[in-house]
Amino acid sequence: MPKEYIEKLQVNTSSGDIEVLDLENVDLQIESTSGNITCGNMHNGYLKTTSGNIVAMIEE
């Protein structure tokens, strides 16, 4: 996905890891039943996992 993407991004998974990096202008909605979520350089988003870890790497 291009770094310049500016639309809403919705990701849902029942099993598996999700990694989203360098999408600063995207409205993220990420939900996982079982898996880790890793995000970097995000400004607006909703992250949820039932069984897994959430790691948000934010640079100022």
C-alpha distance matrix in Angstrom:
0.0 3.8 6.5 8.5 7.1 10.6 11.3 12.6 10.7 13.3 13.3 16.7 18.0 21.6 21.3 18.8 17.0 13.8 12.0 9.6 10.0 10.1 9.0 12.5 12.7 11.3 14.2 13.4 15.7 15.7 18.7 19.9 23.4 23.5 21.0 19.8 17.1 15.8 14.1 14.2 14.7 14.6 17.3 17.5 17.1 19.1 19.0 21.5 22.6 26.0 26.4 24.2 23.3 21.0 20.1 18.8 18.6 19.2 20.1 22.4
3.8 0.0 3.8 5.3 5.6 9.4 11.2 13.4 12.4 15.6 16.3 19.9 21.4 25.1 24.8 22.2 20.1 16.7 14.4 11.5 10.7 9.4 8.4 11.3 11.3 11.1 14.5 14.7 17.6 18.1 21.4 22.9 26.6 26.7 24.1 22.4 19.5 17.7 15.4 14.5 14.1 14.5 16.7 17.5 18.0 20.5 20.8 23.8 25.2 28.7 29.2 26.9 25.5 22.9 21.6 19.7 18.9 18.9 19.1 21.0
6.5 3.8 0.0 3.8 5.6 8.6 11.3 13.3 12.7 16.0 16.8 20.5 22.2 25.8 25.5 22.8 20.1 16.7 13.9 10.5 8.7 6.4 5.7 8.1 8.8 9.5 13.2 13.6 16.9 17.6 21.2 22.9 26.6 26.7 23.9 21.8 18.5 16.2 13.4 11.9 10.9 11.6 13.8 15.2 16.1 19.1 19.5 22.8 24.5 28.2 28.7 26.1 24.3 21.3 19.6 17.3 16.1 15.6 15.6 17.3
8.5 5.3 3.8 0.0 3.8 6.2 9.5 12.3 12.8 16.5 18.1 21.9 24.1 27.8 27.9 25.5 23.1 19.4 16.9 13.4 12.0 9.2 7.4 8.5 7.6 8.9 12.7 14.1 17.5 19.0 22.7 24.8 28.6 29.1 26.6 24.6 21.1 19.1 16.0 14.5 12.8 12.8 14.0 15.1 16.6 19.8 20.9 24.3 26.4 30.1 31.0 28.7 26.9 23.8 22.2 19.6 18.7 17.5 17.4 18.4
7.1 5.6 5.6 3.8 0.0 3.8 6.1 8.9 9.3 13.0 14.9 18.7 21.1 24.9 25.4 23.3 21.2 17.5 15.7 12.2 11.9 10.0 7.1 8.9 7.2 6.8 10.1 11.4 14.6 16.2 19.8 22.1 25.8 26.7 24.5 22.9 19.5 18.1 15.2 14.6 13.3 12.4 13.6 13.7 14.6 17.4 18.7 21.9 24.0 27.6 28.8 26.8 25.4 22.4 21.5 19.1 18.9 18.1 18.7 20.0
10.6 9.4 8.6 6.2 3.8 0.0 3.8 6.9 8.8 12.5 15.1 18.9 21.8 25.5 26.4 24.7 22.6 18.8 17.3 13.7 13.5 11.5 8.0 8.3 5.2 4.9 7.8 10.2 13.4 15.8 19.4 22.3 26.0 27.3 25.3 23.7 20.1 19.0 15.8 15.3 13.5 11.7 11.8 11.5 12.8 15.9 17.9 21.2 23.8 27.4 29.0 27.2 25.8 22.5 21.8 19.1 19.2 18.0 18.8 19.5
11.3 11.2 11.3 9.5 6.1 3.8 0.0 3.8 6.4 9.8 12.9 16.4 19.6 23.3 24.7 23.5 21.9 18.2 17.4 14.1 15.0 13.8 10.1 10.9 7.9 5.7 6.8 9.0 11.4 14.1 17.5 20.5 24.0 25.7 24.2 23.1 19.7 19.2 16.4 16.8 15.6 13.1 13.2 11.8 12.2 14.6 16.8 19.7 22.4 25.7 27.6 26.3 25.3 22.2 22.2 19.9 20.7 19.8 21.2 22.1
12.6 13.4 13.3 12.3 8.9 6.9 3.8 0.0 3.8 6.6 10.1 13.3 16.8 20.3 22.0 21.1 19.7 16.2 16.0 13.1 14.7 14.3 10.6 11.5 9.1 5.7 4.7 6.2 7.9 10.8 14.0 17.3 20.7 22.7 21.5 20.6 17.3 17.5 15.0 16.1 15.4 12.4 12.5 10.1 9.6 11.4 13.6 16.3 19.1 22.3 24.4 23.4 22.6 19.7 20.2 18.2 19.6 19.1 21.1 22.2
10.7 12.4 12.7 12.8 9.3 8.8 6.4 3.8 0.0 3.8 6.6 10.2 13.3 17.0 18.4 17.4 16.1 12.6 12.7 10.2 12.6 13.1 9.8 11.7 10.4 6.7 6.1 5.0 6.2 8.1 11.3 14.1 17.7 19.4 18.1 17.3 14.2 14.6 12.7 14.3 14.5 11.9 13.0 10.9 9.3 10.5 11.7 14.2 16.4 19.6 21.5 20.4 19.8 17.2 17.8 16.4 18.0 18.2 20.5 22.2
13.3 15.6 16.0 16.5 13.0 12.5 9.8 6.6 3.8 0.0 3.8 6.7 10.3 13.7 15.6 15.3 14.5 11.5 12.8 11.3 14.4 15.6 12.8 14.7 13.7 10.0 8.4 6.1 4.7 5.8 8.3 11.1 14.4 16.5 15.8 15.7 13.0 14.4 13.3 15.8 16.6 13.8 15.0 12.4 9.8 9.5 10.2 11.8 13.8 16.7 18.8 18.2 18.2 16.1 17.5 16.7 19.0 19.7 22.4 24.3
13.3 16.3 16.8 18.1 14.9 15.1 12.9 10.1 6.6 3.8 0.0 3.8 6.7 10.4 11.9 11.5 11.0 8.4 10.5 10.1 13.7 15.8 13.7 16.1 16.0 12.3 11.3 8.1 6.4 4.8 6.4 8.2 11.5 13.2 12.4 12.7 10.6 12.5 12.4 15.4 17.0 14.7 16.6 14.4 11.4 10.5 9.7 10.6 11.6 14.4 16.0 15.4 15.8 14.2 15.9 15.9 18.3 19.7 22.7 25.1
16.7 19.9 20.5 21.9 18.7 18.9 16.4 13.3 10.2 6.7 3.8 0.0 3.8 7.0 9.3 10.0 10.6 9.2 12.3 12.8 16.6 19.1 17.3 19.5 19.6 15.9 14.4 11.1 8.3 6.0 4.9 5.8 8.4 10.6 10.8 12.1 10.9 13.8 14.5 17.9 19.9 17.6 19.4 17.0 13.6 11.6 10.3 9.7 9.8 11.9 13.6 13.8 15.1 14.3 16.7 17.4 20.3 22.0 25.2 27.7
18.0 21.4 22.2 24.1 21.1 21.8 19.6 16.8 13.3 10.3 6.7 3.8 0.0 3.8 5.6 6.8 8.4 8.4 12.0 13.7 17.5 20.5 19.2 21.8 22.3 18.8 17.6 14.1 11.6 8.5 6.6 4.9 6.6 7.9 8.3 10.5 10.5 13.7 15.3 18.9 21.5 19.7 21.9 19.8 16.4 14.3 12.0 10.8 9.5 11.0 11.8 12.1 14.0 14.1 16.7 18.2 20.9 23.2 26.5 29.3
21.6 25.1 25.8 27.8 24.9 25.5 23.3 20.3 17.0 13.7 10.4 7.0 3.8 0.0 3.8 6.9 9.6 10.8 14.6 16.8 20.5 23.7 22.7 25.1 25.8 22.3 20.9 17.3 14.5 11.3 8.5 5.6 4.7 5.9 7.8 11.0 12.2 15.7 17.9 21.6 24.4 22.6 24.8 22.7 19.1 16.5 13.9 11.7 9.5 9.6 10.1 11.3 14.1 15.1 18.1 20.1 23.1 25.6 29.0 31.9
21.3 24.8 25.5 27.9 25.4 26.4 24.7 22.0 18.4 15.6 11.9 9.3 5.6 3.8 0.0 3.8 7.1 9.5 13.2 16.1 19.6 23.1 22.6 25.3 26.4 23.2 22.3 18.6 16.3 12.7 10.4 6.9 6.3 4.8 5.7 9.2 11.1 14.4 17.2 20.7 23.9 22.8 25.3 23.7 20.3 18.0 15.0 13.0 10.2 10.5 9.5 9.9 12.8 14.3 16.9 19.4 22.0 24.9 28.2 31.3
18.8 22.2 22.8 25.5 23.3 24.7 23.5 21.1 17.4 15.3 11.5 10.0 6.8 6.9 3.8 0.0 3.8 6.7 10.1 13.3 16.5 20.2 20.2 23.0 24.5 21.6 21.2 17.5 15.9 12.2 10.9 7.8 8.6 6.5 4.8 7.2 9.0 11.7 14.6 18.0 21.3 20.6 23.6 22.5 19.3 17.6 14.4 13.3 10.7 12.0 10.6 9.6 11.5 12.8 14.7 17.1 19.4 22.4 25.5 28.8
17.0 20.1 20.1 23.1 21.2 22.6 21.9 19.7 16.1 14.5 11.0 10.6 8.4 9.6 7.1 3.8 0.0 3.8 6.7 10.2 13.2 16.9 17.3 20.0 21.9 19.2 19.2 15.5 14.6 10.9 10.5 8.2 10.1 8.0 4.7 4.7 5.9 8.0 11.1 14.4 17.8 17.5 20.6 19.9 17.0 15.8 12.6 12.2 10.1 12.4 11.0 8.7 9.4 10.0 11.4 13.7 15.7 18.8 21.8 25.2
13.8 16.7 16.7 19.4 17.5 18.8 18.2 16.2 12.6 11.5 8.4 9.2 8.4 10.8 9.5 6.7 3.8 0.0 3.8 6.6 10.0 13.6 13.6 16.4 18.1 15.5 15.6 12.0 11.6 8.3 9.2 8.3 11.3 10.4 7.4 6.3 4.8 6.3 8.3 11.6 14.8 14.1 17.3 16.7 13.9 13.3 10.5 11.2 10.4 13.4 13.0 10.6 10.5 9.6 10.5 11.8 13.7 16.4 19.3 22.6
12.0 14.4 13.9 16.9 15.7 17.3 17.4 16.0 12.7 12.8 10.5 12.3 12.0 14.6 13.2 10.1 6.7 3.8 0.0 3.8 6.5 10.2 11.0 13.8 16.1 14.0 15.0 11.8 12.6 10.0 11.9 11.7 14.8 13.8 10.4 8.2 5.9 4.7 5.9 8.5 11.8 11.9 15.4 15.6 13.6 13.9 11.5 13.2 13.0 16.3 15.8 12.9 11.6 10.0 9.5 10.0 11.0 13.7 16.2 19.6
9.6 11.5 10.5 13.4 12.2 13.7 14.1 13.1 10.2 11.3 10.1 12.8 13.7 16.8 16.1 13.3 10.2 6.6 3.8 0.0 3.8 7.0 7.2 10.2 12.3 10.5 11.9 9.3 11.0 9.6 12.5 13.4 16.9 16.6 13.5 11.3 8.1 6.3 4.8 6.5 9.0 8.9 12.4 12.7 11.3 12.6 11.2 13.8 14.6 18.2 18.3 15.6 14.0 11.5 10.5 9.7 10.3 12.0 14.2 17.3
10.0 10.7 8.7 12.0 11.9 13.5 15.0 14.7 12.6 14.4 13.7 16.6 17.5 20.5 19.6 16.5 13.2 10.0 6.5 3.8 0.0 3.8 5.8 8.5 11.4 10.8 13.0 11.2 13.7 12.9 16.0 16.9 20.4 19.8 16.6 13.8 10.7 7.8 5.4 4.5 6.5 7.8 11.6 13.0 12.6 14.6 13.7 16.6 17.6 21.3 21.2 18.1 15.9 13.2 11.2 9.5 8.7 9.9 11.3 14.5
10.1 9.4 6.4 9.2 10.0 11.5 13.8 14.3 13.1 15.6 15.8 19.1 20.5 23.7 23.1 20.2 16.9 13.6 10.2 7.0 3.8 0.0 3.8 5.7 8.9 9.4 12.3 11.8 15.0 15.0 18.5 19.9 23.6 23.3 20.2 17.4 14.1 11.1 8.0 5.6 5.1 6.9 10.1 12.3 13.0 15.8 15.6 19.0 20.5 24.3 24.5 21.5 19.1 16.0 13.8 11.3 9.8 9.5 10.0 12.5
9.0 8.4 5.7 7.4 7.1 8.0 10.1 10.6 9.8 12.8 13.7 17.3 19.2 22.7 22.6 20.2 17.3 13.6 11.0 7.2 5.8 3.8 0.0 3.8 5.7 5.7 8.9 8.8 12.4 13.2 16.9 18.9 22.7 23.0 20.3 17.9 14.3 12.2 8.8 7.6 6.4 6.1 8.6 9.9 10.7 13.7 14.3 17.8 19.8 23.6 24.3 21.8 19.8 16.5 15.0 12.3 11.8 11.2 12.2 14.1
12.5 11.3 8.1 8.5 8.9 8.3 10.9 11.5 11.7 14.7 16.1 19.5 21.8 25.1 25.3 23.0 20.0 16.4 13.8 10.2 8.5 5.7 3.8 0.0 3.8 5.8 8.5 9.6 13.3 14.7 18.4 20.9 24.6 25.1 22.5 19.9 16.2 13.9 10.1 8.3 5.4 4.6 5.8 8.0 10.1 13.6 14.8 18.6 21.1 24.8 25.8 23.4 20.9 17.4 15.6 12.3 11.6 9.8 10.5 11.4
12.7 11.3 8.8 7.6 7.2 5.2 7.9 9.1 10.4 13.7 16.0 19.6 22.3 25.8 26.4 24.5 21.9 18.1 16.1 12.3 11.4 8.9 5.7 3.8 0.0 3.8 6.8 9.1 12.9 15.1 18.9 21.7 25.4 26.5 24.3 22.0 18.3 16.6 12.9 11.7 9.2 7.3 7.0 7.9 10.2 13.8 15.8 19.5 22.3 26.0 27.4 25.3 23.3 19.7 18.5 15.3 15.2 13.3 14.0 14.4
11.3 11.1 9.5 8.9 6.8 4.9 5.7 5.7 6.7 10.0 12.3 15.9 18.8 22.3 23.2 21.6 19.2 15.5 14.0 10.5 10.8 9.4 5.7 5.8 3.8 0.0 3.8 5.8 9.4 11.8 15.5 18.5 22.2 23.4 21.5 19.6 15.9 14.9 11.6 11.6 10.1 7.5 7.8 7.1 8.1 11.2 13.2 16.7 19.4 23.0 24.7 22.9 21.2 17.8 17.3 14.6 15.2 14.1 15.7 16.7
14.2 14.5 13.2 12.7 10.1 7.8 6.8 4.7 6.1 8.4 11.3 14.4 17.6 20.9 22.3 21.2 19.2 15.6 15.0 11.9 13.0 12.3 8.9 8.5 6.8 3.8 0.0 3.8 6.8 10.0 13.4 16.8 20.3 22.1 20.6 19.1 15.5 15.2 12.3 13.0 11.9 8.5 7.9 5.4 5.6 8.4 11.0 14.4 17.5 20.9 23.0 21.7 20.3 16.9 17.1 14.6 16.1 15.1 17.2 18.1
13.4 14.7 13.6 14.1 11.4 10.2 9.0 6.2 5.0 6.1 8.1 11.1 14.1 17.3 18.6 17.5 15.5 12.0 11.8 9.3 11.2 11.8 8.8 9.6 9.1 5.8 3.8 0.0 3.8 6.3 9.9 13.1 16.7 18.3 16.8 15.4 11.8 12.0 9.7 11.4 11.4 8.1 8.9 6.5 4.4 6.1 7.8 11.1 13.9 17.4 19.3 18.0 16.8 13.7 14.2 12.3 14.4 14.3 17.0 18.5
15.7 17.6 16.9 17.5 14.6 13.4 11.4 7.9 6.2 4.7 6.4 8.3 11.6 14.5 16.3 15.9 14.6 11.6 12.6 11.0 13.7 15.0 12.4 13.3 12.9 9.4 6.8 3.8 0.0 3.8 6.8 10.3 13.7 15.8 15.0 14.3 11.2 12.6 11.3 13.8 14.5 11.3 11.9 9.0 5.7 4.8 6.2 8.5 11.4 14.5 16.9 16.2 15.7 13.0 14.6 13.5 16.2 16.7 19.8 21.4
15.7 18.1 17.6 19.0 16.2 15.8 14.1 10.8 8.1 5.8 4.8 6.0 8.5 11.3 12.7 12.2 10.9 8.3 10.0 9.6 12.9 15.0 13.2 14.7 15.1 11.8 10.0 6.3 3.8 0.0 3.8 6.8 10.4 12.2 11.2 10.7 8.0 10.1 9.9 13.1 14.8 12.2 13.7 11.4 7.9 6.2 4.9 6.3 8.3 11.7 13.6 12.7 12.6 10.4 12.4 12.3 15.3 16.6 19.9 22.1
18.7 21.4 21.2 22.7 19.8 19.4 17.5 14.0 11.3 8.3 6.4 4.9 6.6 8.5 10.4 10.9 10.5 9.2 11.9 12.5 16.0 18.5 16.9 18.4 18.9 15.5 13.4 9.9 6.8 3.8 0.0 3.8 6.9 9.3 9.4 10.0 8.5 11.7 12.4 16.0 18.0 15.6 17.0 14.6 10.8 8.1 6.0 4.8 5.7 8.4 10.7 10.8 11.6 10.5 13.4 14.2 17.5 19.2 22.7 25.1
19.9 22.9 22.9 24.8 22.1 22.3 20.5 17.3 14.1 11.1 8.2 5.8 4.9 5.6 6.9 7.8 8.2 8.3 11.7 13.4 16.9 19.9 18.9 20.9 21.7 18.5 16.8 13.1 10.3 6.8 3.8 0.0 3.8 5.6 6.1 7.8 7.8 11.5 13.4 17.1 19.8 17.8 19.8 17.7 14.1 11.4 8.5 6.3 4.6 6.6 7.9 8.2 10.1 10.2 13.3 15.1 18.3 20.6 24.1 26.8
23.4 26.6 26.6 28.6 25.8 26.0 24.0 20.7 17.7 14.4 11.5 8.4 6.6 4.7 6.3 8.6 10.1 11.3 14.8 16.9 20.4 23.6 22.7 24.6 25.4 22.2 20.3 16.7 13.7 10.4 6.9 3.8 0.0 3.8 6.6 9.4 10.7 14.5 16.7 20.5 23.3 21.4 23.2 21.1 17.4 14.3 11.4 8.3 5.5 4.9 6.1 8.0 11.0 12.2 15.7 17.9 21.2 23.7 27.3 30.0
23.5 26.7 26.7 29.1 26.7 27.3 25.7 22.7 19.4 16.5 13.2 10.6 7.9 5.9 4.8 6.5 8.0 10.4 13.8 16.6 19.8 23.3 23.0 25.1 26.5 23.4 22.1 18.3 15.8 12.2 9.3 5.6 3.8 0.0 3.8 7.2 9.7 13.3 16.3 20.0 23.1 21.8 24.1 22.5 18.9 16.3 12.8 10.1 6.6 6.2 4.7 5.8 9.2 11.3 14.5 17.3 20.4 23.3 26.8 29.8
21.0 24.1 23.9 26.6 24.5 25.3 24.2 21.5 18.1 15.8 12.4 10.8 8.3 7.8 5.7 4.8 4.7 7.4 10.4 13.5 16.6 20.2 20.3 22.5 24.3 21.5 20.6 16.8 15.0 11.2 9.4 6.1 6.6 3.8 0.0 3.8 6.7 10.0 13.2 16.8 20.2 19.3 22.0 20.9 17.5 15.4 11.8 10.1 7.0 8.2 6.4 4.8 7.1 9.0 11.6 14.5 17.2 20.4 23.7 26.9
19.8 22.4 21.8 24.6 22.9 23.7 23.1 20.6 17.3 15.7 12.7 12.1 10.5 11.0 9.2 7.2 4.7 6.3 8.2 11.3 13.8 17.4 17.9 19.9 22.0 19.6 19.1 15.4 14.3 10.7 10.0 7.8 9.4 7.2 3.8 0.0 3.8 6.6 10.1 13.5 17.0 16.5 19.2 18.6 15.7 14.1 10.4 9.6 7.3 9.6 8.0 4.8 4.7 5.9 8.0 11.0 13.6 16.8 20.1 23.3
17.1 19.5 18.5 21.1 19.5 20.1 19.7 17.3 14.2 13.0 10.6 10.9 10.5 12.2 11.1 9.0 5.9 4.8 5.9 8.1 10.7 14.1 14.3 16.2 18.3 15.9 15.5 11.8 11.2 8.0 8.5 7.8 10.7 9.7 6.7 3.8 0.0 3.8 6.6 10.3 13.5 12.7 15.6 15.0 12.1 11.1 7.6 8.2 7.5 10.9 10.4 7.6 6.2 4.8 6.3 8.2 11.0 13.9 17.2 20.3
15.8 17.7 16.2 19.1 18.1 19.0 19.2 17.5 14.6 14.4 12.5 13.8 13.7 15.7 14.4 11.7 8.0 6.3 4.7 6.3 7.8 11.1 12.2 13.9 16.6 14.9 15.2 12.0 12.6 10.1 11.7 11.5 14.5 13.3 10.0 6.6 3.8 0.0 3.8 6.9 10.5 10.6 13.9 14.2 12.2 12.2 9.5 11.1 11.1 14.5 13.8 10.6 8.2 5.9 4.8 5.9 7.7 10.8 13.9 17.2
14.1 15.4 13.4 16.0 15.2 15.8 16.4 15.0 12.7 13.3 12.4 14.5 15.3 17.9 17.2 14.6 11.1 8.3 5.9 4.8 5.4 8.0 8.8 10.1 12.9 11.6 12.3 9.7 11.3 9.9 12.4 13.4 16.7 16.3 13.2 10.1 6.6 3.8 0.0 3.8 7.0 6.9 10.3 11.1 9.7 10.8 9.1 11.9 13.0 16.7 16.7 13.7 11.2 8.0 6.3 4.8 6.1 8.2 11.2 14.3
14.2 14.5 11.9 14.5 14.6 15.3 16.8 16.1 14.3 15.8 15.4 17.9 18.9 21.6 20.7 18.0 14.4 11.6 8.5 6.5 4.5 5.6 7.6 8.3 11.7 11.6 13.0 11.4 13.8 13.1 16.0 17.1 20.5 20.0 16.8 13.5 10.3 6.9 3.8 0.0 3.8 5.6 9.2 11.2 11.2 13.2 12.2 15.3 16.6 20.3 20.3 17.1 14.2 11.0 8.4 5.7 4.5 5.6 7.9 11.1
14.7 14.1 10.9 12.8 13.3 13.5 15.6 15.4 14.5 16.6 17.0 19.9 21.5 24.4 23.9 21.3 17.8 14.8 11.8 9.0 6.5 5.1 6.4 5.4 9.2 10.1 11.9 11.4 14.5 14.8 18.0 19.8 23.3 23.1 20.2 17.0 13.5 10.5 7.0 3.8 0.0 3.8 6.7 9.6 10.8 13.7 13.8 17.3 19.2 22.9 23.3 20.4 17.4 13.9 11.4 8.0 6.4 4.8 6.0 8.5
14.6 14.5 11.6 12.8 12.4 11.7 13.1 12.4 11.9 13.8 14.7 17.6 19.7 22.6 22.8 20.6 17.5 14.1 11.9 8.9 7.8 6.9 6.1 4.6 7.3 7.5 8.5 8.1 11.3 12.2 15.6 17.8 21.4 21.8 19.3 16.5 12.7 10.6 6.9 5.6 3.8 0.0 3.8 6.0 7.2 10.3 11.1 14.8 17.3 21.0 22.0 19.5 16.9 13.1 11.5 8.1 8.2 6.7 8.9 10.5
17.3 16.7 13.8 14.0 13.6 11.8 13.2 12.5 13.0 15.0 16.6 19.4 21.9 24.8 25.3 23.6 20.6 17.3 15.4 12.4 11.6 10.1 8.6 5.8 7.0 7.8 7.9 8.9 11.9 13.7 17.0 19.8 23.2 24.1 22.0 19.2 15.6 13.9 10.3 9.2 6.7 3.8 0.0 3.8 6.8 10.3 12.1 15.9 18.9 22.4 23.9 21.7 19.1 15.3 14.0 10.5 10.8 8.5 10.2 10.5
17.5 17.5 15.2 15.1 13.7 11.5 11.8 10.1 10.9 12.4 14.4 17.0 19.8 22.7 23.7 22.5 19.9 16.7 15.6 12.7 13.0 12.3 9.9 8.0 7.9 7.1 5.4 6.5 9.0 11.4 14.6 17.7 21.1 22.5 20.9 18.6 15.0 14.2 11.1 11.2 9.6 6.0 3.8 0.0 3.8 7.3 10.0 13.7 17.0 20.4 22.4 20.7 18.6 14.9 14.6 11.6 13.0 11.4 13.7 14.1
17.1 18.0 16.1 16.6 14.6 12.8 12.2 9.6 9.3 9.8 11.4 13.6 16.4 19.1 20.3 19.3 17.0 13.9 13.6 11.3 12.6 13.0 10.7 10.1 10.2 8.1 5.6 4.4 5.7 7.9 10.8 14.1 17.4 18.9 17.5 15.7 12.1 12.2 9.7 11.2 10.8 7.2 6.8 3.8 0.0 3.8 6.5 10.1 13.4 16.8 18.9 17.5 15.8 12.4 12.8 10.6 12.9 12.3 15.3 16.5
19.1 20.5 19.1 19.8 17.4 15.9 14.6 11.4 10.5 9.5 10.5 11.6 14.3 16.5 18.0 17.6 15.8 13.3 13.9 12.6 14.6 15.8 13.7 13.6 13.8 11.2 8.4 6.1 4.8 6.2 8.1 11.4 14.3 16.3 15.4 14.1 11.1 12.2 10.8 13.2 13.7 10.3 10.3 7.3 3.8 0.0 3.8 6.7 10.4 13.5 15.9 15.1 14.0 11.0 12.5 11.3 14.4 14.5 17.9 19.3
19.0 20.8 19.5 20.9 18.7 17.9 16.8 13.6 11.7 10.2 9.7 10.3 12.0 13.9 15.0 14.4 12.6 10.5 11.5 11.2 13.7 15.6 14.3 14.8 15.8 13.2 11.0 7.8 6.2 4.9 6.0 8.5 11.4 12.8 11.8 10.4 7.6 9.5 9.1 12.2 13.8 11.1 12.1 10.0 6.5 3.8 0.0 3.8 7.0 10.5 12.4 11.4 10.3 7.5 9.7 9.5 13.0 14.2 17.8 19.8
21.5 23.8 22.8 24.3 21.9 21.2 19.7 16.3 14.2 11.8 10.6 9.7 10.8 11.7 13.0 13.3 12.2 11.2 13.2 13.8 16.6 19.0 17.8 18.6 19.5 16.7 14.4 11.1 8.5 6.3 4.8 6.3 8.3 10.1 10.1 9.6 8.2 11.1 11.9 15.3 17.3 14.8 15.9 13.7 10.1 6.7 3.8 0.0 3.8 6.8 9.3 9.2 9.2 7.8 11.1 12.0 15.7 17.3 21.0 23.1
22.6 25.2 24.5 26.4 24.0 23.8 22.4 19.1 16.4 13.8 11.6 9.8 9.5 9.5 10.2 10.7 10.1 10.4 13.0 14.6 17.6 20.5 19.8 21.1 22.3 19.4 17.5 13.9 11.4 8.3 5.7 4.6 5.5 6.6 7.0 7.3 7.5 11.1 13.0 16.6 19.2 17.3 18.9 17.0 13.4 10.4 7.0 3.8 0.0 3.8 5.6 5.9 7.2 7.5 11.2 13.1 16.7 19.0 22.7 25.2
26.0 28.7 28.2 30.1 27.6 27.4 25.7 22.3 19.6 16.7 14.4 11.9 11.0 9.6 10.5 12.0 12.4 13.4 16.3 18.2 21.3 24.3 23.6 24.8 26.0 23.0 20.9 17.4 14.5 11.7 8.4 6.6 4.9 6.2 8.2 9.6 10.9 14.5 16.7 20.3 22.9 21.0 22.4 20.4 16.8 13.5 10.5 6.8 3.8 0.0 3.8 6.4 8.9 10.3 14.1 16.5 20.1 22.4 26.2 28.6
26.4 29.2 28.7 31.0 28.8 29.0 27.6 24.4 21.5 18.8 16.0 13.6 11.8 10.1 9.5 10.6 11.0 13.0 15.8 18.3 21.2 24.5 24.3 25.8 27.4 24.7 23.0 19.3 16.9 13.6 10.7 7.9 6.1 4.7 6.4 8.0 10.4 13.8 16.7 20.3 23.3 22.0 23.9 22.4 18.9 15.9 12.4 9.3 5.6 3.8 0.0 3.8 7.2 9.9 13.4 16.4 19.7 22.5 26.2 28.9
24.2 26.9 26.1 28.7 26.8 27.2 26.3 23.4 20.4 18.2 15.4 13.8 12.1 11.3 9.9 9.6 8.7 10.6 12.9 15.6 18.1 21.5 21.8 23.4 25.3 22.9 21.7 18.0 16.2 12.7 10.8 8.2 8.0 5.8 4.8 4.8 7.6 10.6 13.7 17.1 20.4 19.5 21.7 20.7 17.5 15.1 11.4 9.2 5.9 6.4 3.8 0.0 3.8 6.9 10.0 13.3 16.4 19.5 23.0 25.9
23.3 25.5 24.3 26.9 25.4 25.8 25.3 22.6 19.8 18.2 15.8 15.1 14.0 14.1 12.8 11.5 9.4 10.5 11.6 14.0 15.9 19.1 19.8 20.9 23.3 21.2 20.3 16.8 15.7 12.6 11.6 10.1 11.0 9.2 7.1 4.7 6.2 8.2 11.2 14.2 17.4 16.9 19.1 18.6 15.8 14.0 10.3 9.2 7.2 8.9 7.2 3.8 0.0 3.8 6.5 10.0 12.9 16.0 19.5 22.4
21.0 22.9 21.3 23.8 22.4 22.5 22.2 19.7 17.2 16.1 14.2 14.3 14.1 15.1 14.3 12.8 10.0 9.6 10.0 11.5 13.2 16.0 16.5 17.4 19.7 17.8 16.9 13.7 13.0 10.4 10.5 10.2 12.2 11.3 9.0 5.9 4.8 5.9 8.0 11.0 13.9 13.1 15.3 14.9 12.4 11.0 7.5 7.8 7.5 10.3 9.9 6.9 3.8 0.0 3.8 6.5 9.9 12.7 16.3 19.1
20.1 21.6 19.6 22.2 21.5 21.8 22.2 20.2 17.8 17.5 15.9 16.7 16.7 18.1 16.9 14.7 11.4 10.5 9.5 10.5 11.2 13.8 15.0 15.6 18.5 17.3 17.1 14.2 14.6 12.4 13.4 13.3 15.7 14.5 11.6 8.0 6.3 4.8 6.3 8.4 11.4 11.5 14.0 14.6 12.8 12.5 9.7 11.1 11.2 14.1 13.4 10.0 6.5 3.8 0.0 3.8 6.4 9.6 13.0 16.0
18.8 19.7 17.3 19.6 19.1 19.1 19.9 18.2 16.4 16.7 15.9 17.4 18.2 20.1 19.4 17.1 13.7 11.8 10.0 9.7 9.5 11.3 12.3 12.3 15.3 14.6 14.6 12.3 13.5 12.3 14.2 15.1 17.9 17.3 14.5 11.0 8.2 5.9 4.8 5.7 8.0 8.1 10.5 11.6 10.6 11.3 9.5 12.0 13.1 16.5 16.4 13.3 10.0 6.5 3.8 0.0 3.8 6.1 9.8 12.6
18.6 18.9 16.1 18.7 18.9 19.2 20.7 19.6 18.0 19.0 18.3 20.3 20.9 23.1 22.0 19.4 15.7 13.7 11.0 10.3 8.7 9.8 11.8 11.6 15.2 15.2 16.1 14.4 16.2 15.3 17.5 18.3 21.2 20.4 17.2 13.6 11.0 7.7 6.1 4.5 6.4 8.2 10.8 13.0 12.9 14.4 13.0 15.7 16.7 20.1 19.7 16.4 12.9 9.9 6.4 3.8 0.0 3.8 6.7 10.0
19.2 18.9 15.6 17.5 18.1 18.0 19.8 19.1 18.2 19.7 19.7 22.0 23.2 25.6 24.9 22.4 18.8 16.4 13.7 12.0 9.9 9.5 11.2 9.8 13.3 14.1 15.1 14.3 16.7 16.6 19.2 20.6 23.7 23.3 20.4 16.8 13.9 10.8 8.2 5.6 4.8 6.7 8.5 11.4 12.3 14.5 14.2 17.3 19.0 22.4 22.5 19.5 16.0 12.7 9.6 6.1 3.8 0.0 3.8 6.5
20.1 19.1 15.6 17.4 18.7 18.8 21.2 21.1 20.5 22.4 22.7 25.2 26.5 29.0 28.2 25.5 21.8 19.3 16.2 14.2 11.3 10.0 12.2 10.5 14.0 15.7 17.2 17.0 19.8 19.9 22.7 24.1 27.3 26.8 23.7 20.1 17.2 13.9 11.2 7.9 6.0 8.9 10.2 13.7 15.3 17.9 17.8 21.0 22.7 26.2 26.2 23.0 19.5 16.3 13.0 9.8 6.7 3.8 0.0 3.8
22.4 21.0 17.3 18.4 20.0 19.5 22.1 22.2 22.2 24.3 25.1 27.7 29.3 31.9 31.3 28.8 25.2 22.6 19.6 17.3 14.5 12.5 14.1 11.4 14.4 16.7 18.1 18.5 21.4 22.1 25.1 26.8 30.0 29.8 26.9 23.3 20.3 17.2 14.3 11.1 8.5 10.5 10.5 14.1 16.5 19.3 19.8 23.1 25.2 28.6 28.9 25.9 22.4 19.1 16.0 12.6 10.0 6.5 3.8 0.0
